[in-house]
């Protein structure tokens, strides 16, 4: 992959998450019935950061859960012969809550569709709102985020890589493109 551009650095990622946290508080008129659920893997870390930002704003803890959507994906057989299934960890009732679903990049909408199915199997939320760090377009399903860190229109051959300190050792978002010189082989 060829790195074309750095879209966000550590400071702009944090600024985006702080803005989203303020928008969540404002839209929900506080956070009394709000909980946050992060989609594995990077969505979980972003969800925890959002909860920390909201705590600074509202001086109130928010429940945070982890959602694994592996078995809900419509491309399960394309991912791997034996996909790795992780545990969903939501230790609270989502019924009648405003659930903020968090992911790193919104692309086709298929991941979010799978997450919606998984959440509905766990309870009946009052609302499900979507927060993403990056919206790169190219939707295949009628899914739209409620909160967006940054819109990055991309070409189909481009990809967005979100790198987070907790996993990758640094915070940044980069635009990459397949290296056609080696036919996509790395």
C-alpha positions in Angstrom: 0.0 0.0 0.0 1.2 3.5 -0.8 0.5 6.2 1.8 -1.0 9.1 -0.1 -1.8 11.6 2.7 -2.2 11.9 6.5 -5.7 13.0 7.1 -5.8 13.4 10.9 -3.1 13.4 13.5 -3.3 12.8 17.3 -4.5 16.3 18.0 -7.2 16.4 15.3 -8.5 13.0 16.3 -8.9 14.2 19.8 -10.5 17.4 18.7 -13.0 15.5 16.5 -13.9 13.2 19.4 -14.4 16.1 21.8 -16.7 17.8 19.2 -18.7 14.6 18.8 -19.0 14.2 22.5 -20.5 17.7 22.8 -22.9 16.9 19.9 -24.0 13.7 21.7 -24.7 15.6 24.9 -26.6 18.4 23.0 -28.7 16.1 20.8 -29.7 13.9 23.8 -30.3 16.8 26.2 -27.8 15.3 28.6 -26.7 11.7 29.0 -29.1 10.3 31.5 -30.3 7.5 29.2 -27.3 7.3 26.9 -24.9 4.4 26.6 -22.1 3.8 24.1 -21.3 0.6 22.2 -18.1 0.3 20.2 -17.8 -2.1 17.3 -14.7 -4.3 17.6 -11.8 -3.4 17.2 -11.1 0.3 16.7 -14.6 1.3 17.5 -14.2 0.1 21.0 -11.2 2.4 21.7 -13.0 5.3 20.1 -16.1 4.5 22.3 -14.0 4.6 25.4 -12.5 7.9 24.4 -15.9 9.4 23.7 -17.1 8.2 27.1 -14.1 9.9 28.8 -14.8 13.1 26.9 -18.5 13.0 27.9 -17.5 12.5 31.5 -15.3 15.6 31.3 -18.3 17.6 29.9 -21.1 16.2 32.1 -19.2 14.9 35.2 -21.1 11.7 34.7 -20.0 8.1 33.9 -21.5 6.5 30.8 -21.9 2.7 30.3 -19.6 1.5 27.5 -20.0 -1.9 25.8 -18.2 -3.9 23.2 -20.0 -5.4 20.2 -18.6 -8.2 18.0 -20.5 -8.5 14.7 -18.6 -11.4 13.2 -21.5 -13.8 13.0 -23.8 -11.0 11.7 -21.7 -10.1 8.7 -23.2 -10.9 5.2 -19.6 -11.6 3.9 -18.7 -14.1 6.6 -17.6 -16.7 4.1 -15.4 -14.2 2.3 -13.5 -13.2 5.4 -12.1 -16.5 6.4 -12.9 -20.2 6.4 -12.8 -20.2 10.2 -13.5 -16.5 11.3 -12.4 -15.5 14.7 -15.4 -14.7 16.9 -14.8 -12.5 19.9 -17.1 -11.9 22.8 -19.7 -9.2 22.9 -19.4 -7.4 26.2 -22.4 -5.3 27.1 -23.0 -5.6 30.8 -26.0 -3.3 30.9 -29.6 -3.3 29.5 -29.9 -1.3 26.2 -33.7 -1.4 26.3 -35.2 2.1 26.2 -31.7 3.6 26.0 -30.2 6.0 23.5 -27.4 3.8 22.2 -24.5 5.5 20.5 -22.9 3.0 18.2 -19.3 3.8 17.4 -17.0 2.7 14.6 -13.8 4.1 13.0 -14.7 4.2 9.3 -18.1 4.2 7.6 -17.8 2.9 4.0 -20.5 0.6 2.4 -22.7 0.5 5.5 -22.6 -3.3 5.8 -20.7 -3.3 9.1 -23.3 -1.0 10.6 -26.2 -3.1 9.2 -24.6 -6.1 11.0 -24.2 -4.1 14.2 -27.8 -3.0 14.1 -28.9 -6.7 13.8 -26.6 -7.6 16.7 -27.9 -4.8 18.9 -31.6 -5.6 18.3 -30.9 -9.2 19.4 -29.8 -7.7 22.8 -32.8 -5.5 23.5 -35.0 -2.7 22.2 -33.2 0.6 22.4 -35.1 3.9 22.3 -32.8 5.1 19.6 -29.6 3.9 17.9 -27.3 6.7 16.9 -24.2 6.3 14.8 -20.9 8.0 15.5 -17.9 7.5 13.2 -14.5 9.0 13.1 -14.4 8.9 9.2 -17.1 8.8 6.6 -15.5 7.9 3.3 -18.7 7.6 1.2 -19.5 4.8 -1.3 -22.6 3.6 0.6 -24.3 0.4 -0.5 -27.1 0.6 2.1 -29.2 3.5 3.2 -27.2 4.2 6.4 -26.1 7.7 7.5 -24.1 8.7 10.6 -25.5 11.0 13.2 -22.0 12.2 14.3 -18.9 12.4 12.0 -15.4 13.3 12.9 -14.4 14.0 9.2 -15.9 13.3 5.8 -13.2 12.1 3.4 -14.4 11.4 -0.1 -12.3 8.6 -1.6 -11.9 6.7 -4.8 -12.8 3.0 -4.8 -9.1 1.9 -5.0 -8.2 4.1 -2.0 -8.5 3.0 1.6 -8.6 4.8 4.9 -6.4 3.4 7.7 -7.2 4.5 11.2 -4.3 3.9 13.6 -4.9 4.2 17.3 -2.4 4.4 20.1 -4.0 1.4 21.9 -3.4 -0.9 19.0 -0.9 0.7 16.6 1.2 2.8 19.0 0.2 6.1 17.4 -2.9 8.1 16.6 -3.4 9.0 12.9 -5.7 8.6 10.0 -4.1 8.1 6.6 -5.3 7.7 3.0 -3.6 4.8 1.2 -3.8 3.3 -2.2 -2.9 -0.1 -3.6 0.6 -0.2 -5.0 0.0 -1.2 -8.7 3.7 -1.9 -9.2 3.5 -5.1 -7.2 -0.1 -5.9 -8.2 -1.4 -5.4 -4.7 1.0 -8.0 -3.3 2.8 -7.0 -0.2 
